[in-house]
């Protein structure tokens, strides 16, 4: 199966292949983001992020390893604090 292709015009414009437009749900006026990723360029509909993008943003630092007992104590503290009467 051949990959969808586009030609660049003298003005630097391209047409997005129909199957890609359908997959991304884009139409006239849609905004696309272009990301230079070293050897490749990633094009995506603006405002859409991959699971990997979100995971990297949320978990930028590796969490500290915890024992099951520590996790249970932490959950207990959270529940008590959340339901404490003032």
C-alpha positions in Angstrom: 0.0 0.0 0.0 1.5 3.3 -1.1 1.8 6.1 1.5 -0.3 9.3 0.9 1.8 12.0 -0.8 1.6 15.7 -1.4 3.6 18.0 -3.8 4.9 21.4 -2.6 3.9 24.3 -4.8 6.3 27.2 -5.7 4.6 29.2 -3.0 5.3 26.4 -0.4 1.7 25.2 -0.2 0.6 21.6 0.0 -2.7 19.7 -0.3 -3.5 17.3 2.5 -4.6 13.9 1.0 -8.3 13.1 1.4 -7.7 10.0 3.5 -5.6 12.0 6.0 -8.1 14.8 6.1 -10.8 12.3 7.0 -8.6 10.6 9.6 -7.7 13.9 11.3 -11.3 15.3 10.9 -10.0 18.4 9.3 -11.6 20.7 6.7 -11.3 24.2 5.4 -9.9 26.6 8.0 -8.4 23.8 10.1 -5.1 24.5 11.7 -2.2 22.0 11.6 0.9 21.9 13.8 4.3 20.9 12.4 6.9 19.5 14.7 10.5 18.9 13.7 11.6 15.6 15.3 15.1 15.2 14.0 14.9 13.0 11.0 11.1 13.4 10.5 8.4 16.0 10.7 5.2 15.3 12.6 2.0 17.0 11.4 -1.1 16.9 13.6 -4.3 18.8 14.0 -3.7 21.7 16.4 -4.9 21.0 19.9 -4.6 17.2 19.5 -1.8 15.5 21.4 -0.8 11.9 21.4 -0.9 9.8 24.6 2.9 9.9 24.5 2.9 13.7 24.5 0.5 13.8 27.5 2.4 11.2 29.4 5.7 13.0 28.9 4.2 16.3 30.1 2.5 14.7 33.2 5.2 12.3 34.1 8.3 14.3 33.2 10.1 13.0 36.3 10.2 9.4 37.3 8.1 8.8 40.4 9.7 7.6 43.6 9.2 3.8 44.1 6.8 3.2 47.1 5.9 0.0 48.9 2.3 -1.2 49.0 2.1 -0.3 52.7 3.2 3.3 51.9 0.6 3.6 49.2 -2.2 2.4 51.5 -1.2 4.8 54.2 -1.2 7.7 51.7 -4.6 6.7 50.4 -5.9 6.5 54.0 -4.5 10.0 54.8 -6.1 11.4 51.6 -9.5 9.9 52.3 -9.5 11.1 55.9 -8.5 14.6 54.9 -11.1 14.8 52.1 -13.9 13.7 54.4 -12.9 15.5 57.5 -15.6 17.6 59.1 -14.5 21.2 59.8 
